[in-house]
Amino acid sequence: MSAPSLREPEMRRVVRAIIDARPKRVSVGGGEPLLVPWWEKMFGLFKSAGIPLTVFTSGWVFDDEAAEKLASLVATTTVSVDGPNAAVHDLVRGRAGSFDRAMAALERLTRIRRERTARGEDSCTVALDYTVTRSGLPGIDDFVAEASARHTIETFLSGRALLAVLVTMRKILDDRVGGDPEPAAWALARSPSTDARGRRSRCHAHPA
C-alpha cells in the first residue's frame, strides 16, 4: 500500500512554510515528482519567491512539454540513474525500459537547454545523479565519460561503493585536472573543468 499524498491545498501550505524559512535552495525528489498533477504550480511558487529549485526525476513520465516547463521553472533538473546500462538500471528499478527513458529525458533536457540558450532564454542546469551499487560499479567509468561527452551536465555520485568509484574513475578524469595527485573526482568536485571539445563538465562525489 502506497503512502497517501498531500492534496494541493495542503501542499501549498507546506510550500509557503518552506518559502517563509528562506532556504538558499530546495530539492524535490520522490518517488517521481512529475506524477503530482500540480507540480508546475508548486515549482512556480518557489520560482516566484526567488528560491532555486533542484528536481530529481527518473525520466519515466517525460516529454518536450515537461522539459520546457522544467527549463523555465527550476534551477537544476537531475536525472537519476542506477546503472551504466539498461541491464543493470532496469533490474534495480524493477521496470523494463526505465534506462532508455532516463537517457531520453537527458537528451530532451540537453536539446531544450540548447534551444532556449540560442533564443536568449534562461534554462535550468542539467545534471545526472548516479547511485553507485555493487552491480552498477563495472562500466561506470565509460558511462560517465560518454555522458560528459554528449551533454553539458553535472554528474553526482552517491552510494556505499563511492571510494571504489574514485579509484575506478581516476583513469578517465586525471587528464581533466592536470594530474592532480588527489583522487580526480574530488578535484573535479572543487573545480569545473573543460573536456576535449571545450565543453564544461563537473563531477561531484557524495559519500553515502
Secondary structure, DSSP 8 states (H G I E B T S, - for coil): -------HHHHHHHHHHHHHT--S-EEE-SS-GGGSTTHHHHHHHHHHTT--EEEEE-SSS--HHHHHHHHHH-SEEEEEESSSSHHHHHHHHT-TTHHHHHHHHHHHHHHHHHHHHHTT----EEEEEEE--TTTSTTHHHHHHHHHHHS--EEEEEETTHHHHHHHHHHHHGGGGTT-SS-HHHHHHHS-EE-TTS-EEEEEEEE-
